[in-house]
Amino acid sequence: MCGHPSAAARTRARVVFPLPVVPTTETRRTDRDDILGRTPVKLHEYQAKQLLARAGIPIPEGRLATTHEEAEAAARALGGTVVVKAQVHAGGRGKAGGIKVAKTPAEAREHASTILHMQIKGLRVRKVLVERGAQIASELYLGITLDRDRRRPVVMLSTVGGIDIEEVAEKEPEKIARGWPDPLVGLLPYQARALCFDAGVPAAQRNAVADIAARLYGVYARTDAMLVEINPLFIQTDGSVLAGDAKLDMDDNALFRQTELRDWKEISPDEEVEERARALGFSFVQLDGDVGIIGNGAGLVMATLDAVQRAGGHAANFLDVGGGAKESVVRSALEIVLANPKVKSVLINIFGGITRGDEVAKGILSVITTHPPSVPLVIRLSGTEAEAGRKLLEGAKLVSKATMDEAATEAVQRAAETRGVAGGSPPAMRTGGSPPAIS
């Protein structure tokens, strides 16, 4: 049998937040049920820790703050050393400077002021979690996700915690112990203990870690999670075990029955475009470049990204409109790409199969007629009704190219020209011809 946490440990599993934690109107509009019903729910650390605490998993005492004044007050209430942690739906917060240790309330205020003005992987930090500092002796990793090959959950435990588990899997795969519990019965006590032995968990903490693993599996199953992990799972100097961080991604197909977690769904202003794209059924990923990409078919879009990179550019996004895209869909795709202020040119690469070239052309014309883009458009059409599409586009303010590589080169050069026009209009568009020389 697994040991249960002591009364002292259960006392530590307390977090001071308003319950339930419902996003404000600043971060979630109430009229977007269509978006909320189509996208995965990624919980913030402070939300995931509430679920762990309910399950009896020890967590540090913490308070949520949205201003540096609140962070200072939280640090003063907690007393002693605290940790100020950015709350965004992105990994790598520590490496980006989003996690800071503060020994005084004034220092917590200073760190919060800095973190609340940060962007981490394109997402602006709007809240921080102020937690009581832990007395760390060592760090573990504990996570559960779906193993699609075995068609059952996989529980992973490692004594190498606090870093990306992907890095451990690549460099030291032998340091990750894995178990595949039966989804009908869950993670049994003997299986949890076997994981602790396989991972090399110290004998004094095996019962506590096995108990936390079993409780974490319960959270995974009850929330219809796709991923739940504690990284790091602290072993403290007094021998107790504490969840230092928590992550939970929920399967969006289960939102109909996970009503509380559905209300916890947050869409920050930085994620608006991605959420809108997913609501329309697009496969969309925001990237860091300045050449907007639209294509039909994931393979073609990936090839287009590679062509842009070979031409010396960097893609601003991945957007796949799918098959059979109509005029309104193509128009929406263009509007989504052009909503990114970093985009300096747009490359549309369509191979006509289900998607007809003339329908694509109508969508493009609709956008540039009603809302003339401020950046150059480069089009490559081939396949079904591609010739009809090219004829519709004749005379429009865009560039048409016959091959993907030619179109990618043109789009990269146009982006460079647009970047070079300080405060003015982008260079005049033309149809066909060779790209201008760039000095």
C-alpha positions in Angstrom: 0.0 0.0 0.0 1.1 3.5 -0.7 1.6 5.8 2.3 -0.6 8.8 2.6 0.7 12.3 3.1 1.1 13.5 6.7 -1.3 16.0 8.2 1.5 18.6 7.8 1.9 17.8 4.1 -1.8 18.1 3.5 -1.8 21.5 5.3 0.8 22.7 2.9 -1.4 21.7 0.0 -3.2 25.0 0.1 -3.4 27.7 -2.4 -5.1 31.1 -1.9 -7.1 32.0 -5.0 -10.7 32.9 -5.6 -12.7 29.9 -6.4 -13.7 29.2 -9.1 -11.0 31.0 -11.0 -13.0 32.5 -13.9 -11.1 34.6 -16.5 -12.0 38.3 -16.7 -13.7 39.9 -19.7 -10.2 41.3 -20.6 -8.9 37.8 -21.4 -12.1 35.9 -22.4 -15.1 37.2 -24.3 -18.4 35.6 -23.3 -19.7 35.3 -26.8 -17.2 32.9 -28.2 -18.6 29.5 -27.4 -17.8 28.4 -30.9 -14.1 29.1 -30.2 -14.1 27.5 -26.7 -15.7 24.4 -28.1 -13.1 23.8 -30.7 -9.7 24.4 -29.0 -7.8 22.5 -26.3 -7.9 23.8 -22.8 -4.5 24.7 -21.5 -4.5 25.5 -17.9 -2.2 28.0 -16.2 0.1 26.6 -13.5 -2.0 28.1 -10.7 -5.2 26.5 -12.1 -3.5 23.1 -12.5 -2.3 23.3 -8.9 -5.8 23.8 -7.7 -6.7 20.5 -9.2 -3.7 18.8 -7.6 -4.5 20.3 -4.2 -8.1 18.9 -4.4 -6.6 15.5 -5.1 -4.4 15.7 -2.0 -1.1 16.4 -3.7 1.1 18.8 -1.7 1.7 22.1 -3.3 3.4 25.3 -2.1 1.2 28.0 -0.6 0.7 30.7 -3.2 -1.3 33.7 -4.3 -2.2 35.2 -7.7 -1.3 38.8 -8.5 -2.0 40.9 -11.6 -0.1 44.0 -10.4 3.3 44.6 -8.7 1.4 46.0 -5.7 -0.5 42.7 -5.3 2.7 40.7 -5.7 4.3 42.7 -2.9 1.3 42.2 -0.7 1.3 38.4 -1.4 5.0 38.2 -0.6 4.4 40.0 2.7 1.5 37.7 3.6 3.5 34.5 2.8 6.6 35.7 4.6 10.2 34.6 3.9 11.6 33.8 0.5 9.0 33.6 -2.4 9.1 32.8 -6.1 7.4 35.1 -8.6 6.3 33.1 -11.6 4.8 34.3 -14.9 1.5 32.7 -15.8 1.3 32.2 -19.6 0.4 29.2 -21.8 4.1 28.6 -22.8 7.0 26.6 -21.7 10.5 27.8 -21.0 9.4 30.5 -18.6 12.5 30.1 -16.5 14.9 30.5 -19.4 13.0 33.5 -20.6 13.4 35.2 -17.2 9.8 34.6 -16.2 10.6 33.0 -12.8 12.4 34.9 -10.2 13.3 34.3 -6.5 12.6 37.2 -4.1 13.9 37.4 -0.5 11.8 40.4 0.4 8.4 41.9 -0.5 10.2 44.8 -2.2 12.2 42.4 -4.3 9.0 40.6 -5.2 7.4 43.9 -6.3 10.4 44.6 -8.5 10.4 41.2 -10.1 6.6 41.3 -10.7 6.9 44.7 -12.3 9.5 43.3 -14.7 7.7 40.1 -15.4 4.3 41.7 -16.0 5.8 43.7 -18.9 7.4 40.6 -20.5 6.4 38.6 -23.6 7.2 34.9 -23.5 7.1 33.2 -26.9 4.9 36.0 -28.2 2.5 35.9 -25.2 2.3 38.9 -22.9 2.4 38.1 -19.2 -0.7 39.5 -17.4 -0.5 37.7 -14.1 2.0 36.1 -11.8 1.9 33.5 -9.1 3.7 34.3 -5.9 4.6 31.1 -4.0 6.4 30.3 -0.8 9.9 29.2 -1.6 10.7 25.5 -1.2 13.8 24.0 0.5 14.9 21.9 -2.4 17.2 18.9 -2.0 16.5 17.3 -5.4 14.0 17.4 -8.3 12.0 14.7 -10.0 9.8 14.6 -13.0 6.3 13.0 -13.0 4.0 13.1 -16.0 1.1 11.3 -17.7 0.0 11.4 -21.3 -1.5 9.2 -23.9 0.8 6.6 -25.7 -0.9 6.4 -29.0 1.1 3.4 -30.1 0.0 1.3 -27.1 -3.5 3.0 -27.0 -3.3 3.6 -23.3 -1.9 6.1 -20.8 1.8 6.2 -20.1 3.1 7.3 -16.7 6.7 8.7 -16.7 8.9 9.2 -13.7 12.5 10.4 -13.6 15.0 11.6 -11.0 16.1 14.2 -13.6 13.5 17.0 -13.0 13.4 20.7 -13.6 14.3 20.5 -17.3 12.4 19.6 -20.5 11.6 15.9 -20.4 12.2 15.8 -24.2 15.8 16.8 -23.5 16.2 13.9 -21.0 14.5 11.5 -23.4 17.0 12.4 -26.1 20.2 12.5 -24.1 19.5 10.1 -21.2 16.5 7.9 -22.1 17.5 5.3 -19.5 16.7 7.8 -16.7 13.0 7.8 -17.5 10.9 5.0 -16.0 7.6 4.3 -17.8 4.5 2.4 -16.9 1.3 1.7 -18.9 -1.6 1.2 -16.5 -4.9 -0.3 -17.7 -7.3 2.6 -18.3 -10.1 0.6 -16.8 -8.5 0.2 -13.4 -6.0 3.1 -13.3 -2.5 3.2 -11.7 -2.4 0.5 -9.0 -0.3 0.9 -5.9 2.2 -1.8 -6.9 2.6 -0.2 -10.3 3.3 3.2 -8.8 5.9 1.6 -6.4 7.5 -0.3 -9.3 8.0 3.0 -11.1 9.7 4.5 -8.1 12.1 1.6 -8.0 12.8 1.7 -11.7 13.4 5.5 -11.6 15.7 5.2 -8.6 13.6 7.4 -6.2 15.3 7.4 -2.8 13.8 4.9 -0.4 12.6 7.5 2.1 10.4 9.1 -0.6 9.1 6.1 -2.5 5.8 5.8 -0.6 5.1 9.6 -1.0 6.0 9.7 -4.6 4.0 6.5 -5.4 1.0 8.1 -3.6 1.4 11.3 -5.6 1.6 9.3 -8.9 -1.6 7.5 -8.1 -3.4 10.7 -7.2 -2.0 12.5 -10.3 -3.4 9.6 -12.4 -6.8 10.3 -10.8 -6.5 13.9 -11.9 -5.6 12.8 -15.4 -8.6 10.5 -15.7 -11.2 12.8 -14.1 -10.3 15.8 -16.2 -10.0 14.0 -19.6 -6.5 15.3 -19.8 -4.2 14.9 -22.7 -1.2 15.7 -20.6 -0.7 16.3 -16.9 2.8 16.7 -15.4 4.6 17.9 -12.3 8.0 19.3 -13.3 9.8 19.6 -11.0 8.5 17.5 -8.2 10.6 18.7 -5.3 12.2 16.5 -2.6 12.8 19.0 0.2 15.6 19.0 2.7 13.2 17.7 5.4 12.3 14.7 3.3 8.8 15.9 2.2 7.7 15.9 -1.4 6.1 19.0 -3.0 4.7 19.8 -6.5 6.9 22.7 -7.7 5.2 23.2 -11.0 2.1 21.8 -12.7 0.8 21.6 -16.3 -2.5 20.3 -17.6 -3.8 20.2 -21.1 -7.4 18.9 -21.5 -9.0 17.1 -24.5 -11.3 19.7 -26.1 -13.7 16.9 -27.1 -14.6 16.5 -23.4 -15.6 20.1 -22.8 -19.2 19.2 -22.9 -18.8 17.4 -19.5 -15.9 19.4 -18.1 -17.9 22.5 -17.5 -15.7 23.9 -14.7 -12.5 23.6 -16.8 -14.4 25.0 -19.7 -15.0 28.2 -17.7 -11.3 28.3 -16.9 -10.4 28.5 -20.5 -8.5 31.7 -21.2 -7.9 33.4 -24.5 -5.4 36.3 -24.1 -5.3 39.1 -26.7 -2.1 37.6 -27.9 -3.9 34.3 -28.8 -6.9 35.9 -30.5 -5.8 35.2 -34.0 -4.9 31.6 -33.4 -8.2 31.0 -31.7 -10.1 32.6 -34.5 -8.3 30.5 -37.1 -9.0 27.2 -35.2 -12.6 28.2 -34.8 -12.8 28.5 -38.6 -11.3 25.0 -39.0 -7.9 26.1 -40.1 -4.7 24.4 -39.1 -2.8 27.5 -37.9 0.4 28.2 -36.0 1.9 31.6 -35.4 5.6 31.8 -36.1 8.3 34.5 -35.7 9.0 35.5 -39.3 7.6 38.1 -41.7 6.4 36.2 -44.7 2.7 35.1 -44.3 1.9 31.6 -45.7 -1.4 30.3 -46.9 -1.7 26.9 -48.6 -4.0 23.9 -48.9 -2.7 20.7 -47.4 -0.2 20.4 -44.5 2.4 18.9 -46.7 2.3 21.7 -49.2 2.3 24.3 -46.5 5.4 22.7 -44.9 7.1 22.6 -48.2 6.3 26.3 -48.7 7.8 27.1 -45.3 11.0 25.2 -46.4 11.0 27.1 -49.8 10.8 30.4 -47.9 13.7 29.4 -45.7 15.8 28.3 -48.6 15.2 31.7 -50.2 16.6 33.4 -47.1 13.3 34.3 -45.4 11.3 33.3 -42.4 7.7 32.3 -42.3 5.3 34.3 -40.1 2.8 31.5 -39.8 1.6 28.1 -40.9 -2.0 28.2 -42.3 -3.6 25.3 -44.0 -7.1 26.1 -45.5 -7.8 22.4 -46.1 -9.6 21.0 -49.1 -12.5 22.4 -50.9 -12.0 26.0 -49.6 -14.6 28.4 -50.8 -14.3 32.1 -51.4 -15.3 33.1 -47.9 -12.8 30.7 -46.4 -9.9 32.0 -48.4 -10.9 35.5 -47.6 -11.0 34.7 -43.9 -7.5 33.1 -44.2 -6.1 36.2 -45.7 -7.6 38.4 -43.1 -6.1 36.2 -40.3 -2.6 36.3 -41.8 -2.8 40.1 -42.5 -3.9 40.7 -38.9 -0.3 40.1 -37.8 1.6 43.4 -37.9 4.9 41.6 -38.4 3.8 40.3 -41.8 5.6 42.1 -44.7 4.5 40.0 -47.6 2.1 37.1 -48.1 2.7 34.0 -50.2 -0.4 32.0 -51.2 0.4 28.6 -52.6 -2.5 26.5 -53.9 -2.5 23.2 -55.7 -5.9 22.6 -57.1 -7.4 19.3 -56.3 -10.5 19.6 -54.2 -9.7 23.4 -53.9 -10.4 25.1 -57.2 -8.1 27.9 -58.4 -10.9 30.2 -59.4 -12.5 30.0 -56.0 -9.2 30.9 -54.4 -8.8 33.8 -56.8 -12.3 35.1 -55.9 -11.4 35.1 -52.3 -8.2 37.0 -52.9 -9.9 39.6 -55.1 -12.6 40.0 -52.4 -10.1 40.9 -49.8 -7.9 43.2 -51.9 -11.0 45.0 -53.2 -12.7 45.6 -49.9 -9.6 45.9 -47.7 -6.6 46.6 -49.8 -3.6 45.0 -48.1 -0.7 47.1 -47.0 1.8 44.4 -47.9 2.6 42.7 -51.2 0.8 39.5 -52.2 2.5 36.7 -54.1 0.4 34.0 -55.6 1.2 30.5 -57.0 -1.8 28.6 -58.5 -1.6 25.2 -60.1 -4.0 22.3 -60.8 -7.8 22.4 -61.0 -9.0 25.7 -62.6 -5.7 27.3 -61.9 -5.7 29.0 -65.4 -9.2 30.4 -64.7 -7.9 31.7 -61.4 -4.9 33.4 -63.0 -7.1 35.1 -65.5 -9.3 36.4 -62.7 -6.3 37.9 -61.0 -4.9 39.6 -64.1 -4.6 43.3 -63.5 -4.8 42.9 -59.7 -2.1 44.4 -57.5 -0.2 41.2 -56.8 2.5 39.0 -58.2 1.8 35.7 -59.8 4.5 33.0 -60.2 4.5 29.6 -61.9 6.5 27.6 -59.4 6.7 27.4 -55.6 10.4 28.3 -55.5 9.9 31.3 -57.7 7.0 32.4 -55.5 9.0 31.9 -52.3 11.9 33.9 -53.7 9.6 36.8 -54.7 7.8 36.8 -51.4 11.1 37.0 -49.4 12.4 39.8 -51.6 9.1 41.7 -51.3 9.2 41.4 -47.5 12.8 42.8 -47.5 11.7 45.7 -49.7 8.7 46.4 -47.4 11.0 46.4 -44.3 13.2 48.9 -46.1 10.4 51.4 -46.7 10.5 53.4 -43.5 7.1 55.0 -42.8 6.1 54.8 -46.5 4.0 52.5 -48.7 5.2 49.2 -49.9 6.7 49.0 -53.4 4.2 49.0 -56.3 2.9 45.6 -57.3 3.0 44.1 -60.7 1.9 40.8 -62.4 4.6 38.4 -63.5 8.1 39.4 -64.5 11.4 39.0 -62.7 11.8 40.3 -59.2 13.7 43.5 -58.8 17.3 43.6 -57.7 17.9 44.3 -54.0 20.9 46.5 -53.3 
